[in-house]
Amino acid sequence: MTLVAAAYTIALRYTRTSDKELYFSTTAVCITEVIKLLLSVGILAKETGSLGRFKTSLRDNVLGSPKELMKLSVPSLVYAVQNNMAFLALSNLDAAVYQVTYQLKIPCTALCTVLMLNRTLSKLQWVSVFMLCGGVTLVQWKPAQATKVVVRNKMYTMNKIRNFLNIMLLIRKDNTATLAFSSYLTFRVEQNPLLGFGAIAIAVLCSGFAGVYFEKVLKSSDTSLWVRNIQMYLSGIVVTLVGVYLSDGDEIKEKGFFYGYTYYVWFVIFLASVGGLYTSVVVKYTDNIMKGFSAAAAIVLSTIASVMLFGLQITLTFALGTLLVCVSIYLYGLPRQDTTSIQGETASKDRVIGV
């Protein structure tokens, strides 16, 4: 999960700042929902073991349960907003800044867990939550210097050109021609960090609520995880299609649904699909807060990649804030408790047994 999260962030950042024709992020979110639906259907078919049981499961739990579909339309709508906000945030913030700031989803999820699932947090967990908030504040107080992204395409070709020019123009000491080629092959992207941070704030709120809501639905019944996924992704496809039409409908009619798609864009969609399915498994068998604690390694990987690929300049406050976030994530993960069921239900069962 750590590798998927880090690779997704870096790849998405690259696709939103390259000099290729920019694709419509709403269509990418929609296609991701379609792929997750197809994968969930395939896994459910394998889980049921026969075509007859597979059809019965779909008929009873999906086609014959409009109320359950409506119930799962809530997280699908919120997740659609969250995913679109991720694209907007990574269009305006460096991957490392995004990865650190996005960890605000942990205190948001913790609060939703307490309110919606009747769970309690230990003192150490609360301390780590506030420590995390302090770390994110440091990162945003004086952001890493990456408000302009310089993306060099065909770097290998550019280096060969530079070497050739240096050999041919030994008399020239100022490398004017070389710099001209470099600027020609350099694409500069203006960003709005405030807009990016606002997008992260919305994504954090969506992540906390939708994740805990989905966890409550999963652990309140014995319905198969993959049935629940199918119910949610069906609603998600409808919601994202509406978003595509409302946000980019006119341009898509003119340029096409897959305008600007490259192999890298499809790689981002693949990572988002795999990550979404893996997250649902984690939610089912652990809890929403614990799923966030592989993020420390993802932050480190994203930071290293941002320095190497995007020229991110690390500031002291960014480094201290990132360290604080990683420590808080580690501390939060120290207490262990059984989170495979909802506390309220467990307590009610104990009272019944006592009677």
URNOR-V728979 format. One record per residue. OMEGA is omega in whole degrees, -180 to 180 (none if undefined). Layout:
omega
OMEGA
OMEGA
This chain:
omega
179
-179
179
-179
-179
-179
179
-178
-178
-178
179
178
-180
-177
-180
-179
178
-178
175
175
-174
-180
179
-178
-180
179
178
178
179
-180
177
179
179
-180
179
177
-180
179
179
177
179
-180
177
178
178
-179
-179
173
179
-178
-179
180
178
178
179
180
178
-178
-175
-171
-178
-177
-177
-178
180
179
179
176
178
179
-178
177
179
178
180
177
-178
178
178
177
-179
-178
178
177
177
177
-180
-179
-178
171
-174
180
175
-177
-179
178
178
-176
179
-176
-178
179
171
176
-178
175
177
177
179
179
178
179
179
-175
-172
-177
178
177
177
177
177
178
180
179
178
177
-180
178
180
177
178
179
177
178
179
178
177
-180
-177
-179
175
-172
174
-173
-179
-179
172
-178
176
-179
-179
178
178
-175
-179
178
-179
179
177
178
180
-180
180
-179
179
178
-176
-174
-178
-179
-179
-178
-174
177
-178
-178
180
-180
179
178
-180
-180
178
-178
-179
-178
-175
-176
177
-177
177
-177
-180
177
178
179
177
178
178
-180
179
179
180
179
179
-178
-179
-178
-176
-179
-180
177
-180
177
179
178
-178
-172
178
179
179
179
-178
176
-174
172
178
178
179
178
-178
-177
174
177
-179
179
179
-178
-178
176
176
178
178
-178
-176
-174
-172
-174
-176
-180
179
177
-178
-172
-179
-176
-175
180
176
-177
175
176
-180
178
178
176
177
179
178
180
179
180
179
180
179
179
-180
179
180
177
179
180
-178
-171
171
172
-173
-178
-178
-180
-178
-171
164
-175
-179
179
179
178
-180
-180
-179
180
178
-180
-180
178
-176
-172
-173
178
179
178
-175
174
-179
-180
177
-179
179
179
179
178
180
178
-179
178
-180
178
179
-179
-179
-178
-178
179
179
175
-180
-179
-179
176
-178
-171
-178
180
-180
-179
-180
177
179
180
178
179
180
177
none
